[in-house]
Amino acid sequence: MDLTAFQRDLLFTIAGLDEPKGVEVKEAIERYYGTEIRHGRLYPNLDSLVEKALVKKGQHDHRTNKYVLTERGKRQIKSRIEWELASVSDDVKSGIRSLPKR
């Protein structure tokens, strides 16, 4: 599936949070990028992930949406991780495997 790097980062961000609200996704992605992410960039990209059936958007309350990975979204992440691991040297892989689990 064709995703921009930003959309892929949003997908991974949502995967690391528990049914995050849009503002929680925004805060997490801003921490990762180290810069402010404007609503005009964030929400159209979240909507694109919803349209691609990678993320499900639901209501948290009357004003706030929450985002959850779909099974397709989980498969997309798994596929990306497998591709990345197959693309790097064993030396790099050994460093990755030594990372603590969440």
C-alpha positions as CSV (number, residue, x, y, z in Angstrom):
1,M,0.0,0.0,0.0
2,D,1.3,3.4,-0.9
3,L,1.6,5.6,2.2
4,T,3.6,8.8,2.7
5,A,6.2,8.7,5.4
6,F,4.0,10.9,7.6
7,Q,1.1,8.6,7.2
8,R,3.3,5.6,8.1
9,D,4.5,7.5,11.2
10,L,0.9,8.2,12.2
11,L,0.1,4.5,11.8
12,F,2.9,3.5,14.1
13,T,2.0,6.3,16.5
14,I,-1.6,5.0,16.8
15,A,-0.3,1.5,17.2
16,G,1.7,2.6,20.3
17,L,-1.2,4.3,22.0
18,D,-4.5,3.0,23.5
19,E,-7.4,4.2,21.4
20,P,-5.9,7.7,21.2
21,K,-7.9,10.9,20.6
22,G,-6.7,13.1,17.8
23,V,-4.9,15.4,20.2
24,E,-3.0,12.5,21.7
25,V,-1.9,11.4,18.3
26,K,-0.9,15.0,17.6
27,E,1.1,15.3,20.8
28,A,2.9,12.0,20.2
29,I,3.8,12.7,16.6
30,E,5.1,16.2,17.6
31,R,7.4,14.6,20.2
32,Y,8.7,12.3,17.6
33,Y,9.3,15.0,15.0
34,G,10.3,17.6,17.5
35,T,8.1,20.3,15.9
36,E,4.5,21.5,15.8
37,I,2.2,19.6,13.5
38,R,-0.7,21.7,12.3
39,H,-4.2,20.4,12.2
40,G,-4.4,21.0,8.5
41,R,-1.7,18.4,8.1
42,L,-2.7,16.0,10.8
43,Y,-6.4,15.4,10.3
44,P,-6.4,15.0,6.4
45,N,-3.7,12.4,6.8
46,L,-5.7,10.6,9.6
47,D,-8.7,10.7,7.3
48,S,-6.7,9.2,4.5
49,L,-5.7,6.3,6.8
50,V,-9.4,5.8,7.6
51,E,-10.3,5.8,3.9
52,K,-7.6,3.2,3.3
53,A,-9.2,1.1,6.0
54,L,-5.9,1.1,8.1
55,V,-7.5,3.0,11.0
56,K,-11.0,3.1,12.3
57,K,-12.3,6.4,13.6
58,G,-14.8,6.4,16.3
59,Q,-16.4,8.8,18.7
60,H,-14.8,9.3,22.1
61,D,-17.4,11.9,23.0
62,H,-19.6,14.4,21.0
63,R,-16.6,16.5,20.1
64,T,-13.6,14.1,20.1
65,N,-12.7,11.3,17.8
66,K,-10.6,8.2,18.8
67,Y,-8.4,6.2,16.4
68,V,-7.8,2.4,16.4
69,L,-5.8,0.3,14.1
70,T,-7.8,-2.2,11.9
71,E,-6.5,-5.7,11.2
72,R,-5.4,-4.3,7.8
73,G,-3.5,-1.6,9.6
74,K,-1.8,-4.2,11.9
75,R,-0.9,-6.2,8.8
76,Q,0.5,-3.1,7.2
77,I,2.8,-2.4,10.1
78,K,3.9,-6.1,10.3
79,S,4.7,-6.0,6.6
80,R,6.7,-2.8,6.9
81,I,8.7,-4.1,9.9
82,E,9.5,-7.4,8.0
83,W,10.6,-5.4,4.9
84,E,12.8,-3.1,7.0
85,L,14.4,-6.0,8.8
86,A,15.0,-7.9,5.5
87,S,16.6,-4.7,4.1
88,V,19.3,-4.1,6.7
89,S,22.5,-5.9,7.6
90,D,22.7,-8.5,10.4
91,D,24.9,-6.0,12.4
92,V,22.0,-3.5,12.4
93,K,19.5,-6.2,13.2
94,S,21.4,-7.4,16.2
95,G,21.2,-3.8,17.6
96,I,17.5,-3.7,17.1
97,R,16.9,-7.1,18.7
98,S,18.6,-5.8,21.8
99,L,16.0,-3.1,22.4
100,P,13.7,-3.6,25.4
101,K,10.2,-4.7,24.7
102,R,7.3,-2.3,25.6
